[in-house]
């Protein structure tokens, strides 16, 4: 609670946190509302995979561009612009839903635009948050923002279902659109502090040079690129198939698609627990402990796909969520402490792009693969392979040996040339 009170005393963080908490809640509602909209119109799981892929593909394609510009321009200005774009496209979708059945190609086009805007938002947000608090409060700030995002992810499915069933899907998208307007208004109040020194690339350098400089920062740190690679494979092999096939597997193994929501809620409760613990817990070797905990995630998906009794699946899902929540707090704190501030958005863009690069392929292939081999078999195999992929993050000695920064210790960001 002391850390939380200290964070609240910093108004720039307070405005950033409030705005992003509101927009995160809207986003989590929309993720479920999209599925209910597409399936409710009578479209197929393959169509849903195309919609989800249309969101992620431009997100991946433009992340590096967004990272460069987030290191060049005031980050909150970029975030405000992307909030306004996302407000416009989801307000348009709400209007189209009210007008009648929305063709899949229109939903695909809207979500592709949304994903493009998000590609500029994410690197800017990662770089801005450490500029709103002192360096010693970066981990609590990361943990609190993760906690509110996870609360939104936990509550989002229930709220989305209630909105879509009770008031119609247009209400869910209109609410999300409004959340971006609130976020943009609160971002106008943020006055970020200067952190570190300006990067040479920020002074009229070429776009390609800026991009290469960001890549050198990633390449010089094995603990960064190995972890990104591990998550890229895990999202392709396990998360994407689970997102598309989870309801089908729940029906086959447990007799009801609603079990998919119950398992997702258990996982969400775990991520909230992990983020809350992350406010205070600072292990000596955060990356080693964090990577070990992430292995619980594909393992829990495998138990679900195998039809293990829910008395075991639900606690495993809570534990998996807690492990992933803790890892994300420690991972983002390590990046903020060890990447030069003027390159943090570019490194973040490589992180996001690398992690998400294969996920659109996973969304698109999940439906056809299930038709060919069965949904259960696809998810069981994918979970097992994702568990092996997580071992890649622990391969470099840097990952296992990376130590926490002690209170008062200077940030360890040393750039490369």
Wavefront OBJ file of the C-alpha trace (Angstrom):
o trace
v 0.000 0.000 0.000
v 2.943 2.326 0.628
v 4.069 1.898 -2.979
v 0.551 2.542 -4.233
v 0.253 5.733 -2.176
v 3.601 6.918 -3.526
v 2.444 6.291 -7.089
v -0.766 8.209 -6.529
v 1.266 11.229 -5.410
v 2.634 11.574 -8.963
v -0.119 13.278 -11.018
v 1.393 12.415 -14.403
v 1.247 8.718 -13.573
v -2.222 9.162 -12.102
v -3.638 10.616 -15.351
v -1.867 8.004 -17.482
v -3.086 5.164 -15.290
v -6.670 6.374 -15.210
v -6.854 6.840 -18.980
v -5.333 3.486 -19.803
v -7.428 1.651 -17.226
v -10.595 2.971 -18.844
v -9.517 2.193 -22.410
v -8.214 -1.249 -21.374
v -11.637 -2.087 -19.964
v -13.226 -1.136 -23.283
v -10.739 -3.212 -25.254
v -11.319 -6.355 -23.192
v -15.053 -5.990 -23.723
v -14.572 -5.647 -27.476
v -12.359 -8.728 -27.798
v -15.232 -10.921 -26.629
v -17.887 -8.815 -28.356
v -16.154 -9.399 -31.703
v -16.452 -13.153 -31.277
v -20.097 -12.897 -30.239
v -20.838 -10.561 -33.150
v -19.223 -12.752 -35.823
v -20.614 -16.059 -34.551
v -23.978 -14.457 -33.768
v -24.318 -13.351 -37.389
v -23.950 -16.950 -38.487
v -20.348 -16.674 -39.692
v -17.856 -19.480 -39.063
v -14.878 -19.963 -36.755
v -12.675 -19.483 -39.812
v -14.281 -16.061 -40.339
v -13.565 -15.217 -36.718
v -9.952 -16.252 -37.250
v -9.760 -13.871 -40.226
v -11.120 -10.996 -38.124
v -8.650 -11.651 -35.300
v -5.835 -12.015 -37.816
v -6.833 -8.751 -39.492
v -6.368 -7.001 -36.157
v -2.982 -8.524 -35.379
v -1.378 -8.504 -38.851
v -1.163 -4.693 -39.310
v -0.291 -4.394 -35.625
v 2.761 -6.540 -36.293
v 3.530 -4.878 -39.628
v 3.616 -1.312 -38.257
v 5.080 -1.831 -34.787
v 8.620 -0.982 -35.875
v 7.407 2.192 -37.562
v 5.546 3.087 -34.386
v 8.628 2.428 -32.281
v 10.814 4.764 -34.322
v 8.304 7.601 -34.177
v 7.677 7.084 -30.470
v 11.392 7.672 -29.850
v 11.333 10.780 -32.077
v 8.117 12.562 -31.095
v 6.444 13.329 -27.747
v 5.002 9.980 -26.807
v 1.754 11.230 -25.312
v 0.947 13.060 -28.561
v 1.229 9.804 -30.474
v -1.007 8.084 -27.934
v -3.633 10.820 -28.200
v -3.670 10.542 -32.005
v -4.091 6.764 -31.880
v -6.864 7.068 -29.287
v -8.793 9.345 -31.651
v -8.341 6.934 -34.582
v -9.547 3.979 -32.522
v -12.504 6.008 -31.283
v -13.505 6.741 -34.885
v -13.321 3.174 -36.216
v -15.197 1.508 -33.355
v -17.824 4.251 -33.350
v -18.240 3.508 -37.077
v -18.610 -0.207 -36.352
v -21.298 0.528 -33.763
v -23.217 2.570 -36.353
v -22.890 -0.197 -38.968
v -24.216 -2.792 -36.513
v -27.261 -0.652 -35.780
v -27.849 -0.305 -39.541
v -27.981 -4.095 -40.053
v -25.816 -7.172 -40.607
v -22.168 -6.179 -41.075
v -20.279 -8.058 -43.830
v -17.101 -9.763 -42.712
v -14.966 -7.643 -45.047
v -16.121 -4.477 -43.279
v -15.265 -5.888 -39.853
v -11.886 -6.993 -41.218
v -11.175 -3.500 -42.593
v -12.164 -1.808 -39.321
v -10.075 -4.133 -37.175
v -7.098 -3.728 -39.532
v -7.276 0.049 -39.037
v -7.624 -0.436 -35.288
v -4.557 -2.704 -35.246
v -2.522 -0.181 -37.237
v -3.281 2.562 -34.708
v -2.432 0.211 -31.859
v 0.981 -0.413 -33.466
v 1.861 3.227 -32.809
v 0.261 3.290 -29.368
v 2.027 0.358 -27.702
v 5.683 1.441 -28.121
v 4.776 4.996 -27.114
v 3.036 3.771 -23.961
v 5.946 1.531 -22.968
v 8.343 4.456 -23.309
v 6.089 6.991 -21.604
v 5.237 5.149 -18.387
v 8.790 5.315 -16.892
v 8.739 9.075 -17.587
v 5.799 9.555 -15.200
v 7.431 8.156 -12.024
v 10.900 8.138 -10.412
v 13.088 5.203 -11.458
v 12.671 3.462 -8.081
v 8.898 3.278 -8.653
v 9.000 1.770 -12.157
v 8.231 -1.784 -10.994
v 5.246 -0.783 -8.795
v 3.976 1.395 -11.660
v 4.261 -1.510 -14.094
v 2.576 -3.815 -11.620
v -0.341 -1.457 -10.971
v -0.997 -0.893 -14.681
v -0.807 -4.645 -15.270
v -3.194 -5.224 -12.383
v -5.856 -2.932 -13.809
v -5.427 -4.432 -17.287
v -5.858 -7.889 -15.806
v -8.919 -6.820 -13.839
v -10.363 -5.599 -17.132
v -9.469 -8.888 -18.793
v -11.136 -10.793 -15.962
v -14.325 -8.749 -15.967
v -14.429 -8.042 -19.706
v -15.961 -11.345 -20.884
v -18.832 -11.130 -18.404
v -19.518 -7.466 -19.168
v -19.277 -8.067 -22.922
v -21.709 -10.971 -22.763
v -24.173 -8.956 -20.700
v -23.945 -5.994 -23.079
v -24.268 -8.048 -26.268
v -27.108 -10.221 -24.960
v -28.934 -7.437 -23.145
v -28.352 -4.353 -25.290
v -26.763 -5.639 -28.501
v -23.179 -5.648 -29.800
v -23.383 -2.029 -30.956
v -23.425 -0.945 -27.298
v -20.145 -2.741 -26.590
v -18.344 -1.046 -29.476
v -19.843 2.355 -28.669
v -18.644 2.001 -25.088
v -15.134 1.119 -26.276
v -15.131 4.122 -28.619
v -16.099 6.426 -25.750
v -13.289 5.019 -23.599
v -10.723 6.255 -26.116
v -12.112 9.772 -25.948
v -11.730 9.738 -22.157
v -8.196 8.375 -22.474
v -7.209 11.107 -24.929
v -8.599 13.807 -22.620
v -6.618 12.490 -19.642
v -3.423 12.191 -21.693
v -3.626 15.924 -22.375
v -2.850 16.434 -18.673
v 0.352 14.345 -18.692
v 3.656 16.237 -18.469
v 6.355 13.593 -18.821
v 9.774 14.086 -17.265
v 12.951 13.812 -19.293
v 14.682 10.529 -18.648
v 18.208 9.713 -19.834
v 19.770 11.549 -22.753
v 18.465 12.128 -26.248
v 19.450 9.498 -28.760
v 21.606 10.580 -31.720
v 18.950 9.135 -33.990
v 16.428 11.630 -32.648
v 18.169 14.485 -34.456
v 17.069 14.212 -38.070
v 18.466 10.708 -38.517
v 17.179 8.451 -41.268
v 14.345 6.087 -40.480
v 16.445 3.048 -41.432
v 19.291 4.174 -39.176
v 16.911 4.561 -36.275
v 15.519 1.100 -36.956
v 18.983 -0.452 -37.102
v 19.982 1.240 -33.875
v 16.946 -0.266 -32.138
v 17.791 -3.706 -33.521
v 21.368 -3.440 -32.231
v 19.988 -2.740 -28.764
v 17.931 -5.954 -29.010
v 20.633 -8.077 -30.631
v 23.237 -7.125 -28.025
v 21.086 -8.605 -25.240
v 20.493 -12.349 -25.514
v 18.014 -12.227 -22.631
v 15.800 -9.963 -24.757
v 15.795 -11.685 -28.133
v 15.629 -15.225 -26.728
v 12.585 -14.353 -24.622
v 10.856 -12.678 -27.564
v 11.499 -15.737 -29.731
v 10.097 -18.064 -27.064
v 6.884 -16.072 -26.801
v 6.528 -15.777 -30.565
v 6.478 -19.557 -30.889
v 4.229 -20.011 -27.854
v 1.598 -17.584 -29.140
v 1.602 -19.316 -32.533
v 1.412 -22.846 -31.144
v -0.826 -22.434 -28.090
v -2.513 -19.063 -27.627
v -3.851 -18.604 -31.165
v -5.353 -22.121 -31.351
v -6.787 -21.706 -27.840
v -8.441 -18.385 -28.774
v -10.138 -19.893 -31.834
v -10.740 -23.485 -30.720
v -11.201 -23.085 -26.959
v -15.020 -23.086 -27.051
v -15.034 -26.147 -29.328
v -12.644 -28.023 -27.031
v -14.739 -27.075 -24.000
v -17.848 -28.514 -25.653
v -16.072 -31.745 -26.640
v -14.294 -32.328 -23.322
v -16.670 -30.843 -20.768
v -20.028 -30.772 -22.559
v -20.487 -26.987 -22.572
v -18.821 -24.042 -24.288
v -19.388 -22.007 -21.107
v -16.513 -23.906 -19.471
v -14.202 -21.964 -21.807
v -15.317 -18.777 -20.079
v -14.885 -20.320 -16.635
v -11.314 -21.367 -17.409
v -10.571 -17.935 -18.886
v -11.939 -16.304 -15.728
v -9.699 -18.495 -13.549
v -6.685 -17.504 -15.630
v -7.696 -13.848 -15.364
v -7.978 -14.116 -11.583
v -4.459 -15.521 -11.540
v -3.032 -12.658 -13.596
v -4.553 -10.178 -11.138
v -2.923 -12.038 -8.271
v 0.430 -12.080 -10.053
v 0.306 -8.360 -10.821
v -0.603 -7.546 -7.216
v 2.283 -9.623 -5.880
v 4.541 -7.927 -8.432
v 3.997 -4.548 -6.760
v 6.272 -5.681 -3.939
v 8.150 -8.881 -4.814
v 11.590 -8.282 -6.317
v 13.460 -11.602 -6.660
v 17.235 -11.504 -7.047
v 17.014 -13.095 -10.509
v 13.649 -11.946 -11.880
v 14.058 -13.265 -15.430
v 15.039 -16.764 -14.280
v 12.088 -17.030 -11.886
v 9.715 -15.359 -14.349
v 10.585 -17.667 -17.247
v 10.123 -20.724 -15.044
v 6.685 -19.473 -14.013
v 5.592 -18.908 -17.623
v 5.848 -22.647 -18.256
v 2.708 -23.090 -16.176
v 0.727 -21.349 -18.934
v 1.063 -23.884 -21.809
v 0.908 -26.686 -19.242
v -2.497 -25.460 -18.035
v -3.787 -25.269 -21.620
v -2.666 -28.849 -22.137
v -4.594 -30.007 -19.072
v -7.697 -28.246 -20.386
v -7.327 -29.849 -23.833
v -6.834 -33.307 -22.301
v -10.122 -33.006 -20.418
v -8.573 -33.247 -16.959
v -11.219 -32.673 -14.230
v -11.980 -29.031 -13.572
v -10.924 -29.481 -9.938
v -7.364 -29.595 -11.325
v -7.742 -27.410 -14.420
v -9.066 -24.350 -12.596
v -6.289 -24.150 -9.941
v -3.749 -24.780 -12.703
v -5.234 -21.894 -14.697
v -5.041 -19.581 -11.671
v -1.397 -20.557 -11.114
v -0.606 -20.078 -14.806
v -2.184 -16.633 -14.805
v -0.269 -15.628 -11.682
v 3.006 -16.793 -13.211
v 2.420 -14.905 -16.446
v 1.316 -11.788 -14.543
v 4.497 -11.797 -12.473
v 6.668 -12.389 -15.519
v 5.184 -9.414 -17.372
v 5.854 -7.077 -14.439
v 9.476 -8.211 -14.134
v 10.031 -8.244 -17.901
v 8.797 -4.701 -18.496
v 10.685 -3.448 -15.435
v 13.904 -5.034 -16.712
v 13.450 -3.375 -20.109
v 12.850 0.030 -18.521
v 15.892 -0.337 -16.237
v 18.326 -1.737 -18.800
v 17.411 -0.243 -22.173
v 18.528 3.358 -22.900
v 15.413 5.537 -22.451
v 15.768 7.150 -25.883
v 15.631 3.680 -27.504
v 13.047 2.081 -25.210
v 10.102 2.493 -27.594
v 12.040 0.961 -30.479
v 13.121 -2.019 -28.379
v 9.524 -2.354 -27.182
v 8.353 -2.375 -30.792
v 10.757 -5.221 -31.594
v 9.459 -7.020 -28.500
v 5.810 -6.655 -29.527
v 6.463 -7.363 -33.200
v 8.578 -10.429 -32.530
v 6.137 -11.823 -29.983
v 3.069 -11.284 -32.177
v 4.613 -11.926 -35.597
v 3.365 -15.495 -35.982
v 0.053 -15.119 -34.162
v -1.998 -14.060 -37.240
v -0.841 -17.250 -38.927
v -1.984 -19.200 -35.886
v -5.428 -17.559 -35.985
v -5.880 -18.301 -39.675
v -4.624 -21.895 -39.527
v -6.383 -22.961 -36.327
v -9.758 -23.579 -37.996
v -8.446 -25.577 -40.987
v -6.078 -27.546 -38.715
v -8.990 -28.465 -36.449
v -10.996 -29.603 -39.478
v -8.124 -31.848 -40.526
v -6.895 -33.231 -37.171
v -9.558 -32.333 -34.609
v -9.667 -29.342 -32.290
v -8.559 -31.332 -29.238
v -5.532 -32.816 -30.998
v -4.438 -29.424 -32.313
v -4.582 -27.815 -28.866
v -2.879 -30.728 -27.090
v 0.003 -30.774 -29.574
v 0.303 -26.987 -29.621
v 0.447 -26.782 -25.814
v 3.190 -29.409 -25.632
v 5.274 -27.651 -28.290
v 4.733 -24.264 -26.611
v 6.025 -25.697 -23.334
v 9.223 -26.704 -25.130
v 9.420 -23.284 -26.781
v 9.399 -21.582 -23.372
v 12.650 -23.385 -22.570
v 14.334 -21.271 -25.269
v 14.064 -18.200 -23.058
v 16.257 -19.888 -20.427
v 18.941 -21.005 -22.869
v 21.121 -17.833 -22.660
v 23.176 -17.465 -19.504
v 22.225 -13.766 -19.491
v 18.598 -14.670 -18.808
v 19.436 -16.904 -15.884
v 22.013 -14.506 -14.399
v 20.209 -11.165 -14.818
v 19.961 -9.582 -11.374
v 17.527 -7.049 -9.976
v 18.591 -3.469 -9.339
v 18.818 -2.685 -5.650
v 17.045 0.392 -4.209
v 19.104 3.473 -4.994
v 21.211 1.651 -7.592
v 21.610 3.596 -10.822
v 19.679 2.252 -13.855
v 21.810 -0.134 -15.889
v 20.923 1.176 -19.344
v 24.070 1.308 -21.415
v 23.522 1.656 -25.134
v 25.413 0.082 -28.004
v 27.046 1.889 -30.894
l 1 2 3 4 5 6 7 8 9 10 11 12 13 14 15 16 17 18 19 20 21 22 23 24 25 26 27 28 29 30 31 32 33 34 35 36 37 38 39 40 41 42 43 44 45 46 47 48 49 50 51 52 53 54 55 56 57 58 59 60 61 62 63 64 65 66 67 68 69 70 71 72 73 74 75 76 77 78 79 80 81 82 83 84 85 86 87 88 89 90 91 92 93 94 95 96 97 98 99 100 101 102 103 104 105 106 107 108 109 110 111 112 113 114 115 116 117 118 119 120 121 122 123 124 125 126 127 128 129 130 131 132 133 134 135 136 137 138 139 140 141 142 143 144 145 146 147 148 149 150 151 152 153 154 155 156 157 158 159 160 161 162 163 164 165 166 167 168 169 170 171 172 173 174 175 176 177 178 179 180 181 182 183 184 185 186 187 188 189 190 191 192 193 194 195 196 197 198 199 200 201 202 203 204 205 206 207 208 209 210 211 212 213 214 215 216 217 218 219 220 221 222 223 224 225 226 227 228 229 230 231 232 233 234 235 236 237 238 239 240 241 242 243 244 245 246 247 248 249 250 251 252 253 254 255 256 257 258 259 260 261 262 263 264 265 266 267 268 269 270 271 272 273 274 275 276 277 278 279 280 281 282 283 284 285 286 287 288 289 290 291 292 293 294 295 296 297 298 299 300 301 302 303 304 305 306 307 308 309 310 311 312 313 314 315 316 317 318 319 320 321 322 323 324 325 326 327 328 329 330 331 332 333 334 335 336 337 338 339 340 341 342 343 344 345 346 347 348 349 350 351 352 353 354 355 356 357 358 359 360 361 362 363 364 365 366 367 368 369 370 371 372 373 374 375 376 377 378 379 380 381 382 383 384 385 386 387 388 389 390 391 392 393 394 395 396 397 398 399 400 401 402 403 404 405 406 407 408 409 410 411 412 413 414 415 416 417
